[in-house]
Amino acid sequence: MGFAQRAPLAALYNADQQRDRLLAPSFLQVGLPATTTAPFPVQLYLMAGDLERVFDRPEFRPDAAIIPTNTDLQLTAPAPATQRVLIARVAKQPETMRDLTEQAETRRKALAGKSGASEPLQIGIDTFVARLSRPGQAAGTAPFPQSACFIATDFAKGGAIDRRELFAQDRVRKGIADCLSALDAAGAQSVVLPLVGAASAGTQANDALFEGQRTLMECRLINATAGAALGIHDFGARRRNIREVALVQWDQELSRMFKVDAGSRAEKAAQAAYRLYTDQIKLAFRKGLAGEKTTQSDVSGSCKDILNASPSR
């Protein structure tokens, strides 16, 4: 079957756009033209969905995924939560889990020896690419992609949500670009990634400005989208194999942020807030793909301490 017929992320995008019409404003498709290294266009999808559904449904399962991890590269650690979506599935195949653990240990030792730091991975910068398919295993038969690129976005015990400077767009863009380049070199044609570096699974304990938790989450999600799009931009000109990339925001997260009871007094206000948020997300996505950073002047509300964070090391 040719890629045009298979295109798992195109199928995912079309199906999820119909699955919950209330979340339709979160969907955007952008096509980028062919390049000197890739004589075919690439389709980019910004969407709302769930990685569990992506991994479990064969018709949606991509060749590869970019997965958040922690600075210790501890695959079974509590944080980040998104990593557990993948590991829970890999762990059901003991031989594959053993292979992955050995690959992680080799990478951990190499990084620790190189950097001399107490934590092998720098947040947003260092990456680890792992093969998940075993020799002789038919492609697409396991409930996870054939390969994954891990990028550190948290500490093994959590807490990165209180460290805003760790999520500067320039840090995340480097990690995303490196992951895409490595997966492309491995032959992946379709890659899915969540909003890496948003730290949106929890609430912030140390928020001096106390912008309000939903506003804080909006700012983090916009910032994460901008960083990912910048990474896609940096990678785009040198791609060879990748034909589609999906950036997925967790649909349950959006429901918690914006959904209210139908017909309630707050319904119109919630819908207006959601439309404003999705407009800002799409702007950040488009600007990033053009190589432009998203700043406080591009959004409403108080996001300056996130969007204007410096890429400190």
C-alpha positions as CSV (number, residue, x, y, z in Angstrom):
1,M,0.0,0.0,0.0
2,G,1.4,3.4,-1.0
3,F,1.8,6.2,1.5
4,A,-1.0,8.2,0.0
5,Q,-3.4,5.4,0.7
6,R,-2.1,4.7,4.2
7,A,-1.4,8.3,5.6
8,P,-2.3,7.4,9.2
9,L,-2.2,11.0,10.5
10,A,-4.4,12.3,7.7
11,A,-6.9,9.6,8.7
12,L,-6.6,10.5,12.4
13,Y,-7.1,14.2,11.6
14,N,-10.2,13.6,9.6
15,A,-11.7,11.2,12.1
16,D,-11.0,13.3,15.2
17,Q,-12.3,16.4,13.6
18,Q,-15.6,14.7,13.3
19,R,-15.6,13.0,16.6
20,D,-16.3,16.1,18.7
21,R,-17.6,19.0,16.8
22,L,-17.2,21.3,19.8
23,L,-13.4,20.9,19.5
24,A,-13.3,21.7,15.7
25,P,-11.7,25.1,16.2
26,S,-8.5,23.3,17.5
27,F,-7.9,21.8,14.0
28,L,-5.7,23.2,11.4
29,Q,-3.9,21.7,8.4
30,V,-0.9,23.3,6.7
31,G,0.9,22.0,3.7
32,L,4.5,22.7,3.0
33,P,5.9,22.4,-0.5
34,A,8.5,20.0,-1.8
35,T,12.2,20.8,-1.2
36,T,15.5,19.9,-2.9
37,T,15.9,17.0,-0.5
38,A,12.3,15.8,-0.5
39,P,10.5,15.9,-3.8
40,F,7.0,15.7,-2.2
41,P,5.0,18.1,0.1
42,V,4.6,17.5,3.8
43,Q,1.3,17.8,5.6
44,L,1.2,19.3,9.1
45,Y,-1.7,18.8,11.4
46,L,-2.6,20.8,14.5
47,M,-5.3,19.0,16.3
48,A,-7.1,17.8,19.5
49,G,-6.9,14.2,20.3
50,D,-5.5,11.4,22.5
51,L,-2.2,9.5,22.1
52,E,-3.8,6.4,23.5
53,R,-6.2,6.4,20.5
54,V,-3.3,7.1,18.1
55,F,-1.3,4.1,19.4
56,D,-4.1,1.6,19.8
57,R,-5.8,2.1,16.5
58,P,-3.7,0.5,13.6
59,E,-5.2,2.8,11.0
60,F,-4.0,5.9,13.0
61,R,-0.6,4.6,14.2
62,P,2.3,6.6,12.8
63,D,5.8,5.3,12.1
64,A,7.3,7.3,15.0
65,A,6.4,9.5,18.0
66,I,8.2,12.3,19.9
67,I,7.6,11.5,23.6
68,P,8.4,13.7,26.7
69,T,10.7,12.1,29.3
70,N,12.6,13.3,32.4
71,T,16.1,14.6,32.8
72,D,17.2,11.2,34.3
73,L,15.8,9.3,31.3
74,Q,13.9,7.1,33.8
75,L,11.3,5.4,31.7
76,T,9.1,4.2,34.5
77,A,9.2,7.4,36.6
78,P,6.0,9.2,37.5
79,A,6.8,12.2,35.4
80,P,6.1,13.3,32.8
81,A,2.6,11.7,32.5
82,T,2.6,11.5,28.7
83,Q,5.6,9.1,28.8
84,R,3.4,6.6,30.7
85,V,1.0,6.3,27.8
86,L,3.8,4.8,25.7
87,I,5.6,2.8,28.4
88,A,2.3,1.2,29.6
89,R,2.0,-0.3,26.1
90,V,5.6,-1.3,25.6
91,A,5.7,-2.9,29.0
92,K,3.2,-5.5,27.9
93,Q,5.9,-6.9,25.5
94,P,8.7,-7.8,28.0
95,E,11.3,-8.3,25.3
96,T,10.6,-5.0,23.7
97,M,10.7,-3.3,27.1
98,R,14.0,-4.9,27.9
99,D,15.4,-3.7,24.6
100,L,14.1,-0.1,25.3
101,T,15.6,-0.1,28.8
102,E,19.0,-1.2,27.5
103,Q,18.9,1.5,24.8
104,A,18.0,4.1,27.4
105,E,20.8,3.0,29.8
106,T,23.4,3.2,27.0
107,R,22.2,6.7,26.1
108,R,22.1,7.7,29.8
109,K,25.7,6.7,30.3
110,A,26.9,8.4,27.1
111,L,25.2,11.7,28.0
112,A,26.4,11.6,31.6
113,G,29.9,11.0,30.6
114,K,29.8,13.8,28.0
115,S,28.2,16.5,30.1
116,G,29.4,15.7,33.5
117,A,26.1,16.9,34.9
118,S,24.2,15.2,37.6
119,E,21.2,14.8,35.2
120,P,22.1,13.2,31.8
121,L,19.5,15.2,29.8
122,Q,19.1,18.9,29.6
123,I,15.5,20.0,29.4
124,G,14.3,20.7,25.9
125,I,17.7,20.1,24.4
126,D,19.0,16.6,24.7
127,T,17.2,13.8,23.0
128,F,17.2,10.0,22.9
129,V,16.0,8.0,19.9
130,A,14.9,4.4,20.5
131,R,13.9,1.5,18.2
132,L,10.7,-0.1,19.5
133,S,10.0,-2.7,16.8
134,R,11.9,-6.0,17.2
135,P,13.6,-7.8,14.3
136,G,11.1,-9.9,12.4
137,Q,8.1,-8.0,13.8
138,A,5.6,-6.9,11.2
139,A,5.3,-3.2,11.0
140,G,2.3,-1.7,12.7
141,T,1.3,-4.9,14.7
142,A,2.3,-3.5,18.2
143,P,0.2,-0.9,20.0
144,F,2.9,1.8,19.6
145,P,5.1,3.3,16.8
146,Q,8.2,1.5,15.5
147,S,10.5,4.2,16.9
148,A,10.4,7.1,19.4
149,C,12.4,10.1,20.2
150,F,12.4,11.1,23.8
151,I,13.0,14.7,24.9
152,A,13.3,15.8,28.5
153,T,10.5,18.1,29.7
154,D,10.4,17.4,33.4
155,F,12.3,15.9,36.4
156,A,11.7,12.3,37.4
157,K,9.7,13.3,40.4
158,G,8.0,16.2,38.6
159,G,8.3,19.9,39.5
160,A,9.3,21.4,36.2
161,I,6.0,23.3,36.1
162,D,7.6,25.7,38.7
163,R,10.6,26.4,36.4
164,R,9.2,28.6,33.7
165,E,12.6,29.5,32.2
166,L,13.1,25.8,31.2
167,F,10.4,26.1,28.6
168,A,11.8,28.9,26.5
169,Q,10.8,28.4,22.9
170,D,14.4,28.2,21.7
171,R,15.1,25.2,23.9
172,V,12.1,23.2,22.8
173,R,12.7,24.1,19.1
174,K,16.1,22.6,19.3
175,G,14.9,19.3,20.8
176,I,12.0,19.0,18.3
177,A,14.2,19.7,15.3
178,D,16.8,17.2,16.5
179,C,14.1,14.5,17.1
180,L,12.5,15.1,13.7
181,S,15.9,14.9,12.0
182,A,16.8,11.6,13.7
183,L,13.4,10.0,13.0
184,D,13.6,11.2,9.4
185,A,17.1,9.7,9.0
186,A,15.6,6.4,10.4
187,G,13.1,6.4,7.5
188,A,10.0,7.5,9.4
189,Q,7.3,9.0,7.1
190,S,4.7,9.9,9.8
191,V,5.5,11.4,13.2
192,V,3.1,12.4,16.0
193,L,3.9,14.5,19.0
194,P,2.0,16.0,21.9
195,L,2.5,19.6,23.1
196,V,6.0,18.9,24.4
197,G,7.0,21.1,27.3
198,A,3.6,22.5,28.2
199,A,3.7,21.1,31.8
200,S,0.0,21.3,31.7
201,A,-0.8,18.0,33.6
202,G,-0.7,19.8,36.9
203,T,-1.1,23.2,38.5
204,Q,1.7,25.5,39.6
205,A,2.6,25.7,43.2
206,N,4.9,28.7,42.9
207,D,3.2,31.3,40.8
208,A,4.2,34.6,42.0
209,L,2.0,36.5,39.6
210,F,-0.9,34.1,40.0
211,E,-2.3,34.6,36.6
212,G,-5.0,32.1,37.3
213,Q,-4.6,28.4,36.5
214,R,-6.5,28.4,33.2
215,T,-4.7,31.4,31.9
216,L,-1.4,29.9,33.0
217,M,-2.3,26.7,31.2
218,E,-3.3,28.6,28.0
219,C,0.0,30.5,28.1
220,R,2.0,27.2,28.5
221,L,0.1,25.5,25.6
222,I,0.6,28.5,23.3
223,N,4.3,28.6,24.2
224,A,4.6,24.8,23.6
225,T,2.9,25.1,20.2
226,A,5.3,27.9,19.2
227,G,8.4,26.0,20.2
228,A,7.2,22.8,18.4
229,A,6.4,24.8,15.2
230,L,9.8,26.5,15.3
231,G,11.4,23.1,15.5
232,I,9.4,21.8,12.6
233,H,10.5,25.0,10.7
234,D,14.2,24.3,11.4
235,F,13.9,20.7,10.3
236,G,11.7,21.3,7.3
237,A,14.3,22.4,4.7
238,R,16.5,19.3,5.2
239,R,13.7,16.6,5.5
240,R,14.0,13.5,3.2
241,N,11.4,11.0,4.3
242,I,8.8,12.5,6.6
243,R,5.5,13.3,4.8
244,E,3.2,14.1,7.7
245,V,3.5,15.4,11.3
246,A,0.7,15.8,13.8
247,L,0.9,18.1,16.8
248,V,-1.8,16.8,19.2
249,Q,-3.2,18.6,22.2
250,W,-5.0,16.3,24.7
251,D,-8.7,16.7,24.1
252,Q,-9.6,16.0,27.7
253,E,-7.4,19.0,28.7
254,L,-9.4,21.2,26.4
255,S,-12.7,19.9,27.9
256,R,-11.5,20.7,31.4
257,M,-10.5,24.2,30.3
258,F,-13.5,25.3,28.3
259,K,-16.5,22.9,28.4
260,V,-19.5,23.9,30.4
261,D,-23.0,22.5,30.6
262,A,-25.0,23.2,27.4
263,G,-27.5,26.0,27.9
264,S,-25.8,27.3,31.0
265,R,-25.3,31.0,31.7
266,A,-21.5,30.5,31.2
267,E,-21.8,28.7,27.9
268,K,-21.3,31.7,25.6
269,A,-18.5,33.1,27.6
270,A,-16.7,29.7,27.5
271,Q,-17.1,29.4,23.8
272,A,-15.8,32.9,23.2
273,A,-12.8,32.2,25.4
274,Y,-12.1,28.9,23.5
275,R,-12.3,30.6,20.2
276,L,-9.8,33.3,21.3
277,Y,-7.5,30.6,22.6
278,T,-7.6,28.6,19.4
279,D,-6.9,31.7,17.3
280,Q,-3.8,32.3,19.4
281,I,-2.7,28.7,19.2
282,K,-3.1,28.8,15.4
283,L,-1.2,32.1,15.2
284,A,1.7,30.6,17.2
285,F,1.7,27.5,15.0
286,R,1.8,29.6,11.8
287,K,4.5,32.0,13.1
288,G,6.6,29.1,14.2
289,L,6.4,27.4,10.8
290,A,7.6,30.7,9.4
291,G,10.6,30.8,11.8
292,E,9.1,33.6,14.0
293,K,8.9,33.4,17.7
294,T,5.5,34.1,19.5
295,T,5.8,36.9,22.0
296,Q,3.5,38.6,24.5
297,S,2.4,41.1,21.9
298,D,0.8,38.2,19.9
299,V,-1.6,37.1,22.6
300,S,-4.1,38.5,25.0
301,G,-3.7,38.1,28.8
302,S,-0.5,38.0,30.9
303,C,1.8,35.5,29.3
304,K,5.0,37.6,29.3
305,D,6.8,35.5,31.9
306,I,6.3,32.5,29.8
307,L,6.5,33.7,26.2
308,N,9.4,36.0,27.0
309,A,11.4,33.5,29.0
310,S,15.1,33.3,28.1
311,P,16.7,30.0,26.9
312,S,18.9,29.7,30.0
313,R,20.9,26.5,30.3
